[in-house]
Amino acid sequence: MDPIREAHLSEPGLLVIDVAGFDDATVLAFQAAIARIWGTSSVERTTRDAGQPGVRLRMYTDLRQVLEEASSPVPAPSAT
């Protein structure tokens, strides 16, 4: 993977996440789960390192962009 550059982390709340997994479906499912919570860059492809098992992807995440869907994944219990 390419080196992380200072511009990728120029402000608080920005993350660079490198993910390694068994196959494309696994790492893309992880990326989709993160994308439901925070703003992320779209990932169109994974990479393979020659001679190494599995696949990798890099995603850029902005923790300042909390999405509405993630604000309350479980309904609050009702008072009885």
MIKOLZA-843840 format. One record per residue (C-alpha): residue number from 1; residue in three letters; x, y, z. Coordinates in steps of 0.02 Angstrom, whole numbers. Layout:
# residues N
seq  type  px  py  pz
NUM  Ala  X  Y  Z;
...
END
This chain:
# residues 80
seq  type  px  py  pz
1  Met  0  0  0;
2  Asp  52  179  -27;
3  Pro  116  276  122;
4  Ile  -6  381  222;
5  Arg  22  564  185;
6  Glu  1  711  303;
7  Ala  -142  779  197;
8  His  -244  622  236;
9  Leu  -243  670  421;
10  Ser  -241  859  408;
11  Glu  -380  886  536;
12  Pro  -440  802  697;
13  Gly  -570  667  663;
14  Leu  -495  603  500;
15  Leu  -437  422  494;
16  Val  -346  312  370;
17  Ile  -396  130  396;
18  Asp  -299  -11  313;
19  Val  -401  -172  313;
20  Ala  -338  -347  277;
21  Gly  -452  -496  258;
22  Phe  -474  -667  180;
23  Asp  -569  -609  25;
24  Asp  -653  -462  -61;
25  Ala  -823  -497  17;
26  Thr  -751  -490  193;
27  Val  -658  -325  178;
28  Leu  -797  -243  77;
29  Ala  -924  -295  209;
30  Phe  -814  -212  341;
31  Gln  -804  -55  235;
32  Ala  -994  -53  214;
33  Ala  -1019  -70  403;
34  Ile  -905  79  436;
35  Ala  -990  179  297;
36  Arg  -1158  157  385;
37  Ile  -1088  246  538;
38  Trp  -967  378  474;
39  Gly  -929  466  311;
40  Thr  -804  363  212;
41  Ser  -722  367  43;
42  Ser  -794  242  -78;
43  Val  -688  88  -109;
44  Glu  -703  12  -281;
45  Arg  -566  -117  -274;
46  Thr  -456  -215  -159;
47  Thr  -273  -254  -182;
48  Arg  -170  -412  -166;
49  Asp  11  -418  -114;
50  Ala  112  -543  -216;
51  Gly  155  -695  -112;
52  Gln  39  -644  31;
53  Pro  -130  -722  70;
54  Gly  -290  -620  71;
55  Val  -336  -447  10;
56  Arg  -316  -269  73;
57  Leu  -405  -104  56;
58  Arg  -377  71  118;
59  Met  -520  183  169;
60  Tyr  -526  363  226;
61  Thr  -651  398  364;
62  Asp  -715  561  437;
63  Leu  -775  537  617;
64  Arg  -851  711  613;
65  Gln  -984  651  490;
66  Val  -1097  541  596;
67  Leu  -1238  476  487;
68  Glu  -1420  481  543;
69  Glu  -1443  294  518;
70  Ala  -1311  259  650;
71  Ser  -1380  377  781;
72  Ser  -1500  248  856;
73  Pro  -1475  70  792;
74  Val  -1577  -7  935;
75  Pro  -1744  67  990;
76  Ala  -1744  136  1166;
77  Pro  -1833  24  1291;
78  Ser  -2007  83  1337;
79  Ala  -2051  120  1517;
80  Thr  -2183  2  1586;
END
